[in-house]
Amino acid sequence: MEPFDVYPVFDVEIEKGIGCRTYDKLGIEYLDFYGGHAVISVGHSHPFFVQKLKSQAEKLIFYSNTIVNKFQHELAEKLGKISGYEDYALFLVNSGAEANENALKLASFHNGRKKVISFKKSFHGRTSIAARVTDNPKIIAPINEGLEVEFFDLNDIDRVRNSLDKRDVCAVIIEGIQGIGGIQIPDAHFLNQLSDACKATGTVLILDEIQSGYGRSGKFFAHQHAGIRPDLITTAKGMGNGYPIGGVLISPIFKPSHGLLGTTFGGNHLACVAAIAVLDIMKAESLVQNAQKVGKFLVSELKQIPQIKAVRGLGLMIGLEFEEPIKDIRSRLLFEQKIFTGVSGTNIIRLLPPLSLPMGDAKLFIEKLKLVLQHEPADVSNAF
């Protein structure tokens, strides 16, 4: 048996990571400016994180949600405090897609409606409902097509209002910052108008902060730049620094009942300990503030590079748009300069380094990128 071949892969095998650096099987060092899809938040193999997981794994990795789990309560308390959502409740799952599935289900239970509004270029996951509210027909199987979804342009409040006025929309789901869509940032005024329109029509507002949350934007959640408080907030990726965990932050307007939601592995002991360790490190090392500071420097420096058409981003969630396809640039960054980056479409490079990125590594990245853009390519024929 072989793995099901659905991922295009680089010919690089990473065996070790420390901080913002990774090392392949030959010991070659790579600067990580992608964090495995924004998953690595506090850095690879952080000693405090590793110690906490090791200690818990030696005691108990998993038991079901039929017994008391003190770590769920500790995680909820710490997440509430650091995010400013102490009055919300927390439902724990295993991934971002699962978080969005449960948020949409909870919204429909709440108001009894079925229709969803999403936005063009959005990405919300690959499971059933999450895939259907994603603006990518290629990942929507025929079995997923039954849900009624309207896709509108980001920041088009008039069309959204016209739809909401019919009062048949269950929920509006929107990313704090669109990641796969090319680091598109919703306008703050639009988010405030959207929040008001949802409240006026009994529509649930879901903020997908799976990629843009957990300090990545320079605030704990990206929507906090606009000063709004959505009804439901979904999170994952950086939540466990590589250990699978996701969650839904739930407004007090929703009332729980036994059996309303459920999961086998969600909120297990080891996952909770991983997430608690992440929050402890973020607080102790001021990583949200670091993301804001280092990200601001990167954006400022990147905007001065003439070969880049546009730079978009907040904190350490940055998109570099080029006139031409970036396949060669990204390959050269990896194989010549030993730097991992991400991609969005054909013309945008995504930067999603760990929140612990030091200023020295940010400056190094700028130097290496300039080298790639200013010089003729070497042979990177083994890149794909």
C-alpha positions in Angstrom: 0.0 0.0 0.0 1.1 3.6 -0.7 -0.2 7.0 0.4 -3.1 8.2 -1.7 -1.4 10.6 -4.1 -3.3 13.9 -3.7 -0.5 16.2 -2.6 2.2 17.8 -4.9 5.4 17.6 -2.9 8.8 19.1 -3.0 11.7 16.7 -2.9 12.7 17.7 0.6 12.4 15.4 3.7 12.3 17.4 6.9 13.4 15.5 10.0 13.9 18.2 12.7 12.8 21.7 13.6 14.0 24.2 16.1 12.4 27.6 16.5 12.0 29.1 13.0 14.4 26.6 11.4 13.9 23.2 10.0 16.5 20.5 9.0 16.3 17.9 6.3 17.6 14.3 6.4 21.0 15.5 5.2 21.2 18.1 8.0 20.6 21.1 5.6 19.0 24.0 7.4 15.9 25.8 6.1 14.3 29.0 7.3 10.6 28.3 7.9 8.5 31.2 6.5 5.4 29.0 6.1 5.0 27.2 9.4 3.2 24.3 7.7 0.1 26.3 6.7 0.4 28.7 9.7 0.3 25.8 12.1 3.6 26.4 13.9 2.8 29.3 16.2 5.3 29.2 19.0 8.2 27.6 17.0 9.3 24.1 16.3 10.2 21.9 19.2 9.8 24.7 21.8 11.3 23.1 25.0 8.4 24.1 27.2 5.9 22.7 24.7 7.8 19.5 24.3 8.2 19.0 28.0 4.4 19.5 28.7 3.5 17.0 26.0 6.0 14.5 27.1 4.9 14.7 30.7 1.2 14.3 29.9 1.8 11.5 27.4 3.5 9.5 30.1 0.3 9.8 32.2 -2.7 9.8 29.9 -3.1 10.6 26.2 -6.8 10.1 25.8 -10.1 9.4 27.4 -13.6 10.2 26.2 -15.8 13.2 27.0 -17.8 11.1 29.3 -15.5 12.0 32.3 -14.2 15.2 33.9 -11.3 16.7 32.0 -9.7 19.5 34.0 -7.6 20.5 31.0 -10.6 21.5 29.0 -11.6 24.0 31.8 -8.1 25.3 32.1 -7.8 25.8 28.3 -11.2 27.6 28.1 -10.3 29.9 31.0 -6.9 30.9 29.5 -8.2 31.2 26.0 -11.0 33.4 27.2 -8.7 35.7 29.1 -6.0 36.1 26.4 -8.6 36.6 23.6 -11.0 38.9 25.5 -13.9 36.5 25.2 -14.2 35.4 28.8 -18.0 35.3 28.6 -18.1 32.9 25.6 -18.1 29.1 25.8 -15.6 26.7 24.1 -16.4 23.6 22.1 -13.2 21.6 21.3 -12.7 19.6 18.1 -9.8 18.3 16.0 -9.4 20.6 13.0 -10.5 23.8 11.3 -12.9 22.1 9.0 -14.6 20.4 11.9 -14.8 23.7 13.8 -16.6 25.3 10.8 -18.9 22.3 10.4 -20.0 22.6 14.1 -20.3 26.4 13.9 -22.6 26.2 10.9 -24.6 23.4 12.5 -25.0 25.4 15.7 -26.1 28.5 13.8 -28.8 26.5 12.0 -30.0 24.9 15.3 -30.2 28.5 16.7 -32.4 30.1 14.1 -33.9 27.2 12.2 -32.6 28.4 8.8 -30.6 26.7 6.1 -29.1 29.2 3.7 -25.5 30.5 4.1 -23.7 33.5 2.8 -20.0 33.2 2.1 -17.5 35.2 0.0 -15.6 34.8 -3.2 -12.0 33.5 -2.8 -13.0 32.0 0.6 -11.7 28.8 2.0 -13.3 27.1 5.0 -12.2 23.4 4.8 -12.7 20.2 2.9 -15.4 18.4 4.8 -19.0 18.4 3.7 -20.5 21.8 4.7 -17.1 23.5 5.0 -16.3 22.5 1.4 -19.7 23.8 0.2 -19.2 27.2 1.7 -15.7 27.4 0.1 -15.4 29.2 -3.2 -13.7 26.4 -5.1 -15.9 24.1 -7.2 -13.0 21.7 -7.6 -13.3 20.5 -4.0 -17.1 20.2 -3.9 -18.3 16.7 -4.7 -21.9 16.2 -6.0 -22.9 14.9 -2.5 -22.0 18.3 -1.1 -24.0 20.4 -3.4 -27.4 20.4 -1.6 -26.7 23.3 0.8 -27.9 26.7 -0.6 -25.0 29.1 -0.5 -24.6 32.6 -1.9 -21.1 33.9 -2.6 -20.6 37.7 -2.7 -17.5 39.9 -3.3 -15.6 40.8 -0.2 -16.7 44.2 1.2 -19.9 44.3 -0.9 -22.3 45.2 1.9 -25.2 46.2 -0.3 -25.6 42.8 -1.9 -25.2 41.1 1.5 -27.8 43.3 3.1 -30.3 42.6 0.2 -29.9 38.9 0.8 -30.1 39.2 4.6 -33.3 41.3 4.4 -35.1 38.2 3.2 -34.5 36.7 6.7 -33.8 33.2 5.3 -30.1 33.2 5.9 -28.8 30.9 8.7 -25.3 32.3 8.9 -22.7 34.5 7.3 -19.2 33.0 7.4 -16.2 35.1 6.7 -12.4 34.8 7.3 -10.7 37.3 9.5 -8.2 37.5 6.7 -8.6 35.4 3.5 -5.6 33.0 3.4 -5.9 30.8 0.4 -7.7 33.7 -1.3 -4.4 35.7 -1.4 -4.3 37.5 2.0 -7.4 39.6 1.3 -8.3 41.7 4.4 -11.9 42.6 4.9 -12.5 46.3 5.3 -13.1 47.3 9.0 -16.1 49.4 8.1 -17.5 46.5 6.1 -17.1 44.2 9.0 -18.9 46.6 11.3 -21.8 47.0 8.8 -21.9 43.2 8.4 -22.1 42.7 12.1 -25.0 45.2 12.4 -26.9 43.7 9.5 -26.6 40.2 11.0 -27.9 41.3 14.3 -30.8 43.2 12.7 -31.9 40.1 10.8 -31.3 37.4 13.3 -28.5 36.0 11.3 -25.5 34.3 12.9 -22.1 35.8 12.1 -19.3 33.3 12.1 -15.7 34.5 12.0 -13.3 31.9 10.6 -10.1 32.6 12.4 -8.5 29.3 11.6 -5.6 30.7 9.8 -5.8 34.4 10.8 -6.3 33.9 14.5 -4.1 33.0 17.5 -2.0 36.2 17.3 -1.0 35.9 13.7 -2.4 39.3 12.7 -0.9 41.2 15.6 -4.1 40.9 17.6 -5.3 37.7 19.0 -8.1 37.5 16.4 -7.9 39.4 13.1 -11.5 40.6 13.4 -10.5 42.5 16.5 -8.8 45.1 14.3 -12.3 46.1 13.3 -13.6 46.1 16.9 -16.5 43.6 16.3 -17.7 40.7 18.4 -19.1 37.9 16.2 -21.5 35.2 17.4 -19.2 32.3 16.7 -15.4 32.2 16.2 -13.6 29.1 14.8 -10.0 28.4 15.4 -7.4 25.6 14.8 -4.0 25.7 13.1 -1.7 27.6 15.5 -3.9 26.5 18.4 -1.8 23.3 19.0 1.5 24.2 17.4 1.3 21.1 15.3 -0.8 18.9 17.6 -4.3 18.5 16.0 -6.9 20.6 17.8 -9.6 23.1 16.9 -12.3 25.0 18.6 -15.5 27.0 18.4 -15.8 30.1 20.7 -19.6 30.4 21.3 -21.5 33.5 22.3 -23.8 33.4 25.4 -26.8 33.7 23.0 -26.4 30.0 22.3 -27.8 27.6 24.9 -26.2 24.1 25.2 -28.0 20.9 25.7 -26.7 17.3 26.1 -26.2 15.7 22.7 -26.4 19.0 20.7 -22.8 18.7 19.5 -20.3 15.9 19.9 -16.9 14.5 19.0 -14.8 11.5 19.9 -11.2 12.9 19.9 -12.0 16.6 20.4 -10.7 18.0 23.6 -8.6 15.0 24.6 -6.1 15.3 27.4 -3.0 15.6 25.2 -4.5 18.0 22.8 -5.6 20.3 25.6 -2.2 20.2 27.2 -0.7 21.2 23.9 -3.1 24.1 23.5 -2.5 25.3 27.1 1.3 25.2 26.5 0.9 27.3 23.4 -1.1 30.0 25.3 1.4 29.9 28.2 4.3 30.5 25.7 2.4 33.2 23.8 1.8 35.1 27.0 5.3 34.6 28.5 7.1 35.5 25.3 4.7 38.3 24.1 4.3 36.6 20.8 1.2 38.5 19.6 3.2 41.7 20.1 6.2 40.1 18.3 4.0 39.2 15.4 2.8 42.8 15.2 6.3 44.3 15.4 8.1 41.9 13.1 5.2 41.8 10.6 5.1 45.6 10.4 8.8 45.6 9.6 8.4 43.0 6.9 5.5 44.7 5.2 7.4 48.0 5.2 10.6 46.5 3.7 8.7 44.3 1.2 6.8 47.3 -0.2 10.1 48.9 -1.2 11.0 46.0 -3.5 10.0 47.1 -7.0 9.5 43.6 -8.5 6.6 43.0 -6.1 3.3 44.3 -7.5 1.4 44.4 -4.1 2.1 43.5 -0.5 -0.9 42.7 1.7 -1.1 41.6 5.3 -1.3 42.2 9.0 1.2 40.8 11.5 2.9 37.6 10.3 0.2 36.8 7.6 1.6 38.4 4.5 0.9 38.0 0.8 3.3 39.1 -2.0 1.6 39.5 -5.4 3.7 39.4 -8.6 2.8 40.2 -12.2 4.1 36.8 -13.3 3.6 33.3 -11.9 5.7 32.7 -8.8 6.5 29.1 -9.3 10.1 29.8 -10.2 10.6 32.4 -7.4 9.2 30.0 -4.8 11.3 27.1 -6.0 14.5 29.3 -6.0 13.7 30.5 -2.5 13.5 26.9 -1.4 16.3 25.2 -3.3 18.8 28.1 -3.7 18.1 30.1 -0.5 16.7 27.3 1.7 13.5 29.1 2.7 10.0 27.6 2.9 7.2 29.8 1.7 3.5 29.3 0.8 1.5 30.0 -2.3 -2.0 31.3 -3.2 -3.1 30.8 -6.8 -0.4 31.3 -9.4 0.9 34.8 -8.6 0.9 35.2 -4.8 3.5 34.0 -2.3 2.2 33.6 1.3 4.4 34.2 4.3 3.2 32.5 7.5 6.2 32.1 9.8 6.1 31.2 13.5 4.9 34.0 15.7 8.3 33.8 17.4 10.1 34.9 14.3 13.1 37.1 15.4 13.9 40.4 13.6 17.2 38.9 12.4 15.4 36.2 10.5 13.0 38.8 9.0 16.0 40.8 7.7 17.6 37.6 6.4 14.5 36.8 4.5 14.4 40.2 2.8 18.1 39.8 1.8 17.5 36.3 0.4 14.3 37.4 -1.5 16.2 40.3 -3.1 18.9 37.9 -4.2 16.4 35.7 -5.9 14.6 38.6 -7.6 17.8 40.3 -8.8 19.8 37.4 -10.2 19.3 34.9 -12.9 18.0 31.5 -11.7 20.3 28.6 -11.0 19.3 25.1 -12.0 16.2 24.2 -9.9 15.1 21.4 -12.2 14.5 19.1 -9.3 12.0 21.6 -7.7 8.9 19.9 -8.9 
